Amino acid sequence: MDQADRAAHLARSPGWQLADDAIEKTFSFAGWLETVAFVDAVAWLCHVEDHHPDLRVGYSRCVVRFSTHSVGGVSMNDFICAAKIDALRGSVS
């Protein structure tokens, strides 16, 4: 995925940003239980998609970071999974 494609997809992905050779977004929650519930839902969604992000989990936040190791950077699959996580978060807000 070239720079123009990444920029176009990022423009349609609110809150996601390019970070090195990955895309990432920070999700905020009221507390620990909500954060862990989100992490569990993300884990299941990504298991089904067979595309696994790096997660940084804190008390009231989770940073989700996608990259595709086989292409050495960002792929369309990263944006597809990001959109599914955004939809998931929208459904539990």
N, C-alpha and C positions, 0 to 999 in steps of 0.2 A: 504494500500500500504506500503510495507516494505521499509527499507532504501535502499536496493540494487535496487529495482524497481524505487524508486525516483531518485537515482543517475543515472541510465540508461536513464531515460526520461529527466533529466536535461542535460545530455551530448548531447542530440539531440534537445535541446531547447536553442539556443544561446541567451545570455543575461538574461535568467531567473535564479533566484537563490533561494535557500531554505532560508526562514526567519521564524524562529520558526516553527510553524505547517502550513506553507503556502509557496506558491511560488510567487515571485514578480519580476517585471521588470520595469525599468524607460525608458520611451519614451521621446525623446527630439524633439522640434519643433522650427520653426523660430520665432514664436510669438503666441500671445493669440488666434487669430482667428483659426490658424491651430490646436492648442491644443484643443480648444472647439469643433471643427469639429471632431477630433479624439474621444473625449469623447462621443459625440453624436452617432458616429458610433459604438463605443464599447457598449454603452447603448442599442442600438437596437439589436446588435448581441447577447448580453447576455440575453436580454429579450426573444429573439427567442429560445435560448438554455435553458432558465429557470435556469440559473446558474449565480449568480451575484457577481462580485468582489467588493472589497473595492477599491476606487479610491482616490488618493491624487493629486489634480490639482493645478498647479502653472502657472505662465505666459507662460513659454515655455517648460513645462514638465508635464508629468502625470505618476504617479506610479500606476501600476495595480497589485493588490494582490488577489490571489485566495486561498481559502481553502474550504473544504467541512465540514460544521458544523455537519452534521449527522454522519460522520465517525470520527470526532475529529481530522482532519488533512488533508493531501493531498490525492486526489483521481485521478483516470484516467480522470474524467471529468474536473478537473482543467487543466490538460495538453492538453486535447482536445480544451478547450476554449482558452488556451494560444496560441496554434498553429493557431487557427482561427484568433486571434487578430494579430499575427505576419503576417499572410497572408494578412489581411486587411491593415496593415501598409505598407507592401510591395507594395500593389496595389495603394497606395496614395502618395508614396515617389516621 
